[in-house]
Every structure is written in C-alpha cells, then in structure tokens.
C-alpha cells in the first residue's frame, strides 16, 4: 500500500467514526437493536481501515488526524442533525482542530 492510499483509508476511517458516533446516539444505549447492529458494523469498519492505514503512516500523526476528523465531524454532525449549539467559540475550536489536522498531515 502507498502512503497516499494510507491517507485515503485514514480519512475514510475518520468519516466512518463519525457515522459510528451518530449510530451510537440512535442506538439509545443499545436499546434499539437495529441501530446497535449498525454501530457494531461501523465500529468494525473503522477499526479495519485505521489498522490498514497504520501499516504505512506514522502512528502518532495518523491517530491524531483520525481523532480530529472524528471529533470535528461529530461536533458538526451534532449541530446539523441534533440541534446542538453552534456558538462562535465552538466553531472557533472546531477550526483549531481542523488547522491542527492539516498541519500534522503536511508534516508527516
């Protein structure tokens, strides 16, 4: 696998992580069987892709980028889908996380 493919796997894993977090919200503490099963499938998918990406990417950078994608993506999804607050300070710190992700990717 090339480094470029590793980054693609990593970004895909981060996006699936966001979907997983949303499915966990919908699973309602595993009370909803359908969403619970979706969450388990998404969990397996993002772990698989993250594991593959780590075969060619530096672990520290990759994990930080993956976590940032998941964190920023989940906050944005929460704002859009669950009417969570979109205050200026929250949006500022999402931008800080994204800037950190870009910086880490550029230095890897």
N, CA, C and O atoms as a GROMACS GRO file, in nm:
protein
  432
    1UNK      N    1   0.085  -0.117   0.000
    1UNK     CA    2   0.000   0.000   0.000
    1UNK      C    3   0.090   0.124   0.000
    1UNK      O    4   0.194   0.126   0.065
    2UNK      N    5   0.048   0.226  -0.073
    2UNK     CA    6   0.124   0.351  -0.077
    2UNK      C    7   0.080   0.442   0.038
    2UNK      O    8  -0.023   0.420   0.102
    3UNK      N    9   0.159   0.543   0.062
    3UNK     CA   10   0.124   0.641   0.165
    3UNK      C   11  -0.006   0.713   0.128
    3UNK      O   12  -0.089   0.740   0.215
    4UNK      N   13  -0.023   0.743   0.001
    4UNK     CA   14  -0.147   0.808  -0.044
    4UNK      C   15  -0.269   0.723  -0.015
    4UNK      O   16  -0.372   0.775   0.029
    5UNK      N   17  -0.258   0.593  -0.039
    5UNK     CA   18  -0.368   0.504  -0.007
    5UNK      C   19  -0.392   0.499   0.144
    5UNK      O   20  -0.506   0.491   0.189
    6UNK      N   21  -0.284   0.505   0.221
    6UNK     CA   22  -0.298   0.507   0.366
    6UNK      C   23  -0.377   0.628   0.413
    6UNK      O   24  -0.462   0.617   0.502
    7UNK      N   25  -0.350   0.744   0.353
    7UNK     CA   26  -0.426   0.864   0.389
    7UNK      C   27  -0.573   0.850   0.352
    7UNK      O   28  -0.661   0.895   0.425
    8UNK      N   29  -0.600   0.789   0.237
    8UNK     CA   30  -0.740   0.767   0.196
    8UNK      C   31  -0.809   0.676   0.297
    8UNK      O   32  -0.921   0.704   0.338
    9UNK      N   33  -0.743   0.568   0.335
    9UNK     CA   34  -0.800   0.477   0.436
    9UNK      C   35  -0.823   0.550   0.568
    9UNK      O   36  -0.924   0.529   0.635
   10UNK      N   37  -0.728   0.635   0.605
   10UNK     CA   38  -0.739   0.706   0.732
   10UNK      C   39  -0.857   0.802   0.731
   10UNK      O   40  -0.935   0.806   0.827
   11UNK      N   41  -0.872   0.879   0.625
   11UNK     CA   42  -0.984   0.973   0.615
   11UNK      C   43  -1.116   0.897   0.613
   11UNK      O   44  -1.212   0.937   0.680
   12UNK      N   45  -1.122   0.788   0.537
   12UNK     CA   46  -1.244   0.707   0.534
   12UNK      C   47  -1.276   0.653   0.674
   12UNK      O   48  -1.392   0.653   0.715
   13UNK      N   49  -1.173   0.608   0.745
   13UNK     CA   50  -1.193   0.558   0.880
   13UNK      C   51  -1.246   0.668   0.972
   13UNK      O   52  -1.335   0.643   1.053
   14UNK      N   53  -1.193   0.788   0.958
   14UNK     CA   54  -1.240   0.901   1.039
   14UNK      C   55  -1.385   0.935   1.011
   14UNK      O   56  -1.461   0.964   1.104
   15UNK      N   57  -1.423   0.932   0.884
   15UNK     CA   58  -1.562   0.961   0.848
   15UNK      C   59  -1.657   0.851   0.898
   15UNK      O   60  -1.768   0.879   0.943
   16UNK      N   61  -1.612   0.728   0.889
   16UNK     CA   62  -1.692   0.617   0.941
   16UNK      C   63  -1.704   0.628   1.093
   16UNK      O   64  -1.805   0.590   1.151
   17UNK      N   65  -1.599   0.679   1.158
   17UNK     CA   66  -1.603   0.702   1.302
   17UNK      C   67  -1.716   0.800   1.336
   17UNK      O   68  -1.786   0.781   1.435
   18UNK      N   69  -1.732   0.903   1.256
   18UNK     CA   70  -1.841   1.000   1.277
   18UNK      C   71  -1.976   0.928   1.263
   18UNK      O   72  -2.065   0.946   1.347
   19UNK      N   73  -1.990   0.848   1.158
   19UNK     CA   74  -2.114   0.772   1.139
   19UNK      C   75  -2.139   0.678   1.256
   19UNK      O   76  -2.253   0.660   1.300
   20UNK      N   77  -2.032   0.618   1.307
   20UNK     CA   78  -2.044   0.528   1.423
   20UNK      C   79  -2.097   0.604   1.544
   20UNK      O   80  -2.186   0.555   1.614
   21UNK      N   81  -2.042   0.722   1.570
   21UNK     CA   82  -2.087   0.801   1.685
   21UNK      C   83  -2.236   0.836   1.671
   21UNK      O   84  -2.311   0.831   1.768
   22UNK      N   85  -2.276   0.871   1.551
   22UNK     CA   86  -2.417   0.903   1.528
   22UNK      C   87  -2.505   0.779   1.546
   22UNK      O   88  -2.616   0.788   1.601
   23UNK      N   89  -2.456   0.664   1.501
   23UNK     CA   90  -2.534   0.542   1.518
   23UNK      C   91  -2.545   0.504   1.665
   23UNK      O   92  -2.647   0.448   1.707
   24UNK      N   93  -2.442   0.532   1.743
   24UNK     CA   94  -2.448   0.506   1.887
   24UNK      C   95  -2.554   0.594   1.953
   24UNK      O   96  -2.625   0.549   2.042
   25UNK      N   97  -2.564   0.718   1.908
   25UNK     CA   98  -2.669   0.808   1.960
   25UNK      C   99  -2.806   0.750   1.929
   25UNK      O  100  -2.894   0.747   2.015
   26UNK      N  101  -2.823   0.703   1.806
   26UNK     CA  102  -2.952   0.646   1.765
   26UNK      C  103  -2.979   0.511   1.832
   26UNK      O  104  -3.094   0.473   1.850
   27UNK      N  105  -2.874   0.438   1.870
   27UNK     CA  106  -2.890   0.308   1.935
   27UNK      C  107  -2.949   0.323   2.075
   27UNK      O  108  -3.003   0.227   2.131
   28UNK      N  109  -2.938   0.443   2.132
   28UNK     CA  110  -3.001   0.472   2.260
   28UNK      C  111  -2.958   0.373   2.369
   28UNK      O  112  -3.041   0.307   2.432
   29UNK      N  113  -2.827   0.366   2.388
   29UNK     CA  114  -2.776   0.275   2.491
   29UNK      C  115  -2.801   0.129   2.459
   29UNK      O  116  -2.825   0.049   2.549
   30UNK      N  117  -2.796   0.093   2.334
   30UNK     CA  118  -2.822  -0.041   2.282
   30UNK      C  119  -2.968  -0.086   2.300
   30UNK      O  120  -2.998  -0.205   2.291
   31UNK      N  121  -3.057   0.009   2.326
   31UNK     CA  122  -3.200  -0.024   2.338
   31UNK      C  123  -3.262  -0.047   2.200
   31UNK      O  124  -3.360  -0.121   2.188
   32UNK      N  125  -3.206   0.015   2.096
   32UNK     CA  126  -3.257  -0.001   1.960
   32UNK      C  127  -3.168  -0.101   1.889
   32UNK      O  128  -3.054  -0.070   1.854
   33UNK      N  129  -3.219  -0.222   1.867
   33UNK     CA  130  -3.138  -0.331   1.812
   33UNK      C  131  -3.082  -0.298   1.673
   33UNK      O  132  -2.965  -0.324   1.646
   34UNK      N  133  -3.164  -0.241   1.586
   34UNK     CA  134  -3.119  -0.210   1.450
   34UNK      C  135  -3.000  -0.116   1.450
   34UNK      O  136  -2.899  -0.144   1.386
   35UNK      N  137  -3.012  -0.005   1.522
   35UNK     CA  138  -2.902   0.091   1.528
   35UNK      C  139  -2.783   0.034   1.603
   35UNK      O  140  -2.669   0.069   1.574
   36UNK      N  141  -2.808  -0.054   1.698
   36UNK     CA  142  -2.698  -0.119   1.769
   36UNK      C  143  -2.616  -0.205   1.674
   36UNK      O  144  -2.493  -0.204   1.680
   37UNK      N  145  -2.684  -0.278   1.587
   37UNK     CA  146  -2.613  -0.361   1.489
   37UNK      C  147  -2.537  -0.275   1.389
   37UNK      O  148  -2.424  -0.308   1.351
   38UNK      N  149  -2.599  -0.164   1.346
   38UNK     CA  150  -2.531  -0.071   1.256
   38UNK      C  151  -2.404  -0.019   1.322
   38UNK      O  152  -2.299  -0.011   1.258
   39UNK      N  153  -2.414   0.015   1.450
   39UNK     CA  154  -2.297   0.069   1.520
   39UNK      C  155  -2.184  -0.033   1.527
   39UNK      O  156  -2.067   0.004   1.514
   40UNK      N  157  -2.216  -0.158   1.547
   40UNK     CA  158  -2.112  -0.262   1.554
   40UNK      C  159  -2.045  -0.283   1.419
   40UNK      O  160  -1.924  -0.303   1.413
   41UNK      N  161  -2.122  -0.277   1.312
   41UNK     CA  162  -2.065  -0.290   1.177
   41UNK      C  163  -1.974  -0.171   1.147
   41UNK      O  164  -1.864  -0.188   1.094
   42UNK      N  165  -2.020  -0.051   1.181
   42UNK     CA  166  -1.938   0.068   1.157
   42UNK      C  167  -1.810   0.066   1.242
   42UNK      O  168  -1.704   0.107   1.196
   43UNK      N  169  -1.822   0.018   1.364
   43UNK     CA  170  -1.706   0.005   1.451
   43UNK      C  171  -1.600  -0.086   1.387
   43UNK      O  172  -1.482  -0.052   1.382
   44UNK      N  173  -1.645  -0.201   1.340
   44UNK     CA  174  -1.553  -0.295   1.275
   44UNK      C  175  -1.490  -0.232   1.150
   44UNK      O  176  -1.371  -0.252   1.124
   45UNK      N  177  -1.570  -0.158   1.074
   45UNK     CA  178  -1.519  -0.096   0.951
   45UNK      C  179  -1.413   0.008   0.981
   45UNK      O  180  -1.309   0.011   0.915
   46UNK      N  181  -1.438   0.096   1.079
   46UNK     CA  182  -1.338   0.200   1.102
   46UNK      C  183  -1.212   0.144   1.167
   46UNK      O  184  -1.103   0.195   1.141
   47UNK      N  185  -1.224   0.042   1.250
   47UNK     CA  186  -1.104  -0.019   1.308
   47UNK      C  187  -1.022  -0.087   1.198
   47UNK      O  188  -0.899  -0.077   1.196
   48UNK      N  189  -1.088  -0.156   1.107
   48UNK     CA  190  -1.018  -0.221   0.996
   48UNK      C  191  -0.942  -0.119   0.912
   48UNK      O  192  -0.823  -0.138   0.884
   49UNK      N  193  -1.009  -0.011   0.871
   49UNK     CA  194  -0.945   0.089   0.786
   49UNK      C  195  -0.832   0.161   0.860
   49UNK      O  196  -0.728   0.189   0.802
   50UNK      N  197  -0.854   0.191   0.988
   50UNK     CA  198  -0.748   0.255   1.066
   50UNK      C  199  -0.626   0.163   1.077
   50UNK      O  200  -0.512   0.209   1.063
   51UNK      N  201  -0.650   0.036   1.101
   51UNK     CA  202  -0.541  -0.060   1.111
   51UNK      C  203  -0.462  -0.067   0.980
   51UNK      O  204  -0.339  -0.070   0.981
   52UNK      N  205  -0.533  -0.070   0.869
   52UNK     CA  206  -0.466  -0.072   0.738
   52UNK      C  207  -0.384   0.054   0.716
   52UNK      O  208  -0.271   0.047   0.667
   53UNK      N  209  -0.440   0.170   0.751
   53UNK     CA  210  -0.369   0.297   0.732
   53UNK      C  211  -0.241   0.300   0.814
   53UNK      O  212  -0.140   0.355   0.770
   54UNK      N  213  -0.245   0.242   0.934
   54UNK     CA  214  -0.129   0.246   1.022
   54UNK      C  215  -0.013   0.159   0.972
   54UNK      O  216   0.097   0.167   1.026
   55UNK      N  217  -0.036   0.078   0.871
   55UNK     CA  218   0.075   0.000   0.816
   55UNK      C  219   0.173   0.088   0.739
   55UNK      O  220   0.289   0.049   0.722
   56UNK      N  221   0.129   0.206   0.693
   56UNK     CA  222   0.217   0.292   0.614
   56UNK      C  223   0.230   0.435   0.668
   56UNK      O  224   0.313   0.512   0.620
   57UNK      N  225   0.149   0.471   0.766
   57UNK     CA  226   0.153   0.607   0.820
   57UNK      C  227   0.213   0.607   0.960
   57UNK      O  228   0.204   0.508   1.032
   58UNK      N  229   0.276   0.719   0.999
   58UNK     CA  230   0.327   0.728   1.136
   58UNK      C  231   0.212   0.725   1.235
   58UNK      O  232   0.113   0.796   1.219
   59UNK      N  233   0.224   0.642   1.338
   59UNK     CA  234   0.112   0.618   1.429
   59UNK      C  235   0.067   0.746   1.501
   59UNK      O  236  -0.053   0.769   1.515
   60UNK      N  237   0.160   0.827   1.546
   60UNK     CA  238   0.123   0.948   1.619
   60UNK      C  239   0.043   1.045   1.534
   60UNK      O  240  -0.062   1.094   1.576
   61UNK      N  241   0.094   1.072   1.416
   61UNK     CA  242   0.025   1.163   1.324
   61UNK      C  243  -0.109   1.104   1.281
   61UNK      O  244  -0.211   1.174   1.282
   62UNK      N  245  -0.108   0.978   1.242
   62UNK     CA  246  -0.231   0.916   1.193
   62UNK      C  247  -0.340   0.914   1.300
   62UNK      O  248  -0.455   0.946   1.272
   63UNK      N  249  -0.303   0.879   1.422
   63UNK     CA  250  -0.403   0.872   1.527
   63UNK      C  251  -0.456   1.011   1.560
   63UNK      O  252  -0.576   1.027   1.585
   64UNK      N  253  -0.369   1.111   1.562
   64UNK     CA  254  -0.414   1.248   1.588
   64UNK      C  255  -0.508   1.298   1.478
   64UNK      O  256  -0.609   1.360   1.507
   65UNK      N  257  -0.474   1.270   1.354
   65UNK     CA  258  -0.559   1.311   1.243
   65UNK      C  259  -0.693   1.238   1.250
   65UNK      O  260  -0.798   1.299   1.232
   66UNK      N  261  -0.689   1.108   1.274
   66UNK     CA  262  -0.812   1.029   1.283
   66UNK      C  263  -0.903   1.080   1.395
   66UNK      O  264  -1.024   1.096   1.376
   67UNK      N  265  -0.844   1.105   1.510
   67UNK     CA  266  -0.920   1.157   1.623
   67UNK      C  267  -0.980   1.293   1.592
   67UNK      O  268  -1.095   1.322   1.627
   68UNK      N  269  -0.902   1.377   1.526
   68UNK     CA  270  -0.951   1.510   1.489
   68UNK      C  271  -1.067   1.505   1.392
   68UNK      O  272  -1.164   1.578   1.406
   69UNK      N  273  -1.056   1.417   1.292
   69UNK     CA  274  -1.167   1.401   1.198
   69UNK      C  275  -1.292   1.357   1.273
   69UNK      O  276  -1.401   1.412   1.252
   70UNK      N  277  -1.277   1.259   1.360
   70UNK     CA  278  -1.391   1.210   1.436
   70UNK      C  279  -1.450   1.315   1.526
   70UNK      O  280  -1.572   1.331   1.533
   71UNK      N  281  -1.364   1.388   1.596
   71UNK     CA  282  -1.412   1.490   1.690
   71UNK      C  283  -1.481   1.606   1.617
   71UNK      O  284  -1.594   1.642   1.650
   72UNK      N  285  -1.413   1.663   1.519
   72UNK     CA  286  -1.470   1.776   1.447
   72UNK      C  287  -1.594   1.734   1.369
   72UNK      O  288  -1.695   1.805   1.369
   73UNK      N  289  -1.587   1.618   1.304
   73UNK     CA  290  -1.702   1.570   1.228
   73UNK      C  291  -1.823   1.542   1.314
   73UNK      O  292  -1.936   1.569   1.274
   74UNK      N  293  -1.799   1.488   1.432
   74UNK     CA  294  -1.911   1.456   1.521
   74UNK      C  295  -1.974   1.584   1.578
   74UNK      O  296  -2.096   1.592   1.592
   75UNK      N  297  -1.892   1.682   1.610
   75UNK     CA  298  -1.947   1.810   1.657
   75UNK      C  299  -2.031   1.874   1.547
   75UNK      O  300  -2.142   1.921   1.574
   76UNK      N  301  -1.980   1.876   1.426
   76UNK     CA  302  -2.055   1.936   1.314
   76UNK      C  303  -2.184   1.858   1.289
   76UNK      O  304  -2.290   1.918   1.268
   77UNK      N  305  -2.176   1.725   1.291
   77UNK     CA  306  -2.297   1.644   1.272
   77UNK      C  307  -2.398   1.669   1.383
   77UNK      O  308  -2.518   1.675   1.358
   78UNK      N  309  -2.350   1.682   1.506
   78UNK     CA  310  -2.440   1.711   1.618
   78UNK      C  311  -2.512   1.843   1.600
   78UNK      O  312  -2.630   1.855   1.633
   79UNK      N  313  -2.440   1.943   1.548
   79UNK     CA  314  -2.501   2.073   1.522
   79UNK      C  315  -2.608   2.060   1.414
   79UNK      O  316  -2.718   2.113   1.428
   80UNK      N  317  -2.574   1.989   1.306
   80UNK     CA  318  -2.666   1.980   1.192
   80UNK      C  319  -2.783   1.886   1.216
   80UNK      O  320  -2.894   1.913   1.169
   81UNK      N  321  -2.760   1.776   1.287
   81UNK     CA  322  -2.863   1.673   1.299
   81UNK      C  323  -2.940   1.673   1.431
   81UNK      O  324  -3.054   1.628   1.437
   82UNK      N  325  -2.876   1.723   1.536
   82UNK     CA  326  -2.938   1.714   1.669
   82UNK      C  327  -2.957   1.849   1.735
   82UNK      O  328  -2.983   1.858   1.855
   83UNK      N  329  -2.944   1.955   1.656
   83UNK     CA  330  -2.966   2.092   1.705
   83UNK      C  331  -2.879   2.126   1.826
   83UNK      O  332  -2.921   2.201   1.914
   84UNK      N  333  -2.758   2.073   1.829
   84UNK     CA  334  -2.665   2.110   1.934
   84UNK      C  335  -2.618   2.253   1.908
   84UNK      O  336  -2.620   2.298   1.794
   85UNK      N  337  -2.575   2.325   2.012
   85UNK     CA  338  -2.541   2.466   1.994
   85UNK      C  339  -2.425   2.488   1.897
   85UNK      O  340  -2.326   2.416   1.897
   86UNK      N  341  -2.441   2.590   1.815
   86UNK     CA  342  -2.337   2.629   1.719
   86UNK      C  343  -2.284   2.766   1.758
   86UNK      O  344  -2.293   2.862   1.681
   87UNK      N  345  -2.229   2.776   1.878
   87UNK     CA  346  -2.178   2.904   1.926
   87UNK      C  347  -2.048   2.939   1.855
   87UNK      O  348  -1.980   2.853   1.799
   88UNK      N  349  -2.016   3.066   1.859
   88UNK     CA  350  -1.894   3.112   1.793
   88UNK      C  351  -1.771   3.043   1.852
   88UNK      O  352  -1.680   3.008   1.777
   89UNK      N  353  -1.766   3.024   1.980
   89UNK     CA  354  -1.650   2.963   2.043
   89UNK      C  355  -1.636   2.816   2.003
   89UNK      O  356  -1.525   2.768   1.982
   90UNK      N  357  -1.748   2.744   1.994
   90UNK     CA  358  -1.743   2.604   1.949
   90UNK      C  359  -1.690   2.597   1.805
   90UNK      O  360  -1.604   2.515   1.775
   91UNK      N  361  -1.742   2.683   1.719
   91UNK     CA  362  -1.699   2.683   1.579
   91UNK      C  363  -1.551   2.723   1.569
   91UNK      O  364  -1.478   2.669   1.486
   92UNK      N  365  -1.507   2.817   1.652
   92UNK     CA  366  -1.366   2.856   1.653
   92UNK      C  367  -1.278   2.736   1.686
   92UNK      O  368  -1.178   2.711   1.619
   93UNK      N  369  -1.315   2.662   1.789
   93UNK     CA  370  -1.231   2.549   1.830
   93UNK      C  371  -1.238   2.432   1.732
   93UNK      O  372  -1.142   2.356   1.722
   94UNK      N  373  -1.347   2.417   1.660
   94UNK     CA  374  -1.351   2.318   1.552
   94UNK      C  375  -1.248   2.358   1.447
   94UNK      O  376  -1.176   2.274   1.394
   95UNK      N  377  -1.242   2.487   1.416
   95UNK     CA  378  -1.143   2.535   1.318
   95UNK      C  379  -1.001   2.511   1.368
   95UNK      O  380  -0.913   2.479   1.288
   96UNK      N  381  -0.978   2.525   1.498
   96UNK     CA  382  -0.846   2.498   1.554
   96UNK      C  383  -0.810   2.350   1.534
   96UNK      O  384  -0.698   2.318   1.497
   97UNK      N  385  -0.907   2.262   1.559
   97UNK     CA  386  -0.883   2.118   1.539
   97UNK      C  387  -0.850   2.090   1.393
   97UNK      O  388  -0.756   2.018   1.363
   98UNK      N  389  -0.928   2.147   1.302
   98UNK     CA  390  -0.904   2.125   1.159
   98UNK      C  391  -0.768   2.179   1.118
   98UNK      O  392  -0.698   2.116   1.039
   99UNK      N  393  -0.730   2.295   1.170
   99UNK     CA  394  -0.598   2.351   1.138
   99UNK      C  395  -0.488   2.257   1.188
   99UNK      O  396  -0.387   2.239   1.120
  100UNK      N  397  -0.507   2.198   1.305
  100UNK     CA  398  -0.410   2.102   1.357
  100UNK      C  399  -0.400   1.979   1.270
  100UNK      O  400  -0.290   1.928   1.247
  101UNK      N  401  -0.514   1.931   1.221
  101UNK     CA  402  -0.514   1.813   1.133
  101UNK      C  403  -0.436   1.844   1.005
  101UNK      O  404  -0.354   1.764   0.962
  102UNK      N  405  -0.462   1.959   0.947
  102UNK     CA  406  -0.392   1.997   0.824
  102UNK      C  407  -0.243   2.010   0.850
  102UNK      O  408  -0.161   1.963   0.771
  103UNK      N  409  -0.207   2.072   0.961
  103UNK     CA  410  -0.066   2.087   0.994
  103UNK      C  411   0.003   1.954   1.013
  103UNK      O  412   0.114   1.934   0.964
  104UNK      N  413  -0.060   1.862   1.084
  104UNK     CA  414   0.000   1.731   1.103
  104UNK      C  415   0.015   1.655   0.972
  104UNK      O  416   0.116   1.589   0.949
  105UNK      N  417  -0.086   1.664   0.887
  105UNK     CA  418  -0.079   1.593   0.759
  105UNK      C  419   0.034   1.650   0.673
  105UNK      O  420   0.102   1.576   0.603
  106UNK      N  421   0.053   1.780   0.680
  106UNK     CA  422   0.156   1.844   0.598
  106UNK      C  423   0.297   1.810   0.646
  106UNK      O  424   0.392   1.815   0.568
  107UNK      N  425   0.312   1.775   0.772
  107UNK     CA  426   0.443   1.747   0.826
  107UNK      C  427   0.476   1.597   0.832
  107UNK      O  428   0.586   1.559   0.873
  108UNK      N  429   0.380   1.513   0.793
  108UNK     CA  430   0.401   1.368   0.802
  108UNK      C  431   0.493   1.320   0.692
  108UNK      O  432   0.522   1.200   0.684
   0.00000   0.00000   0.00000
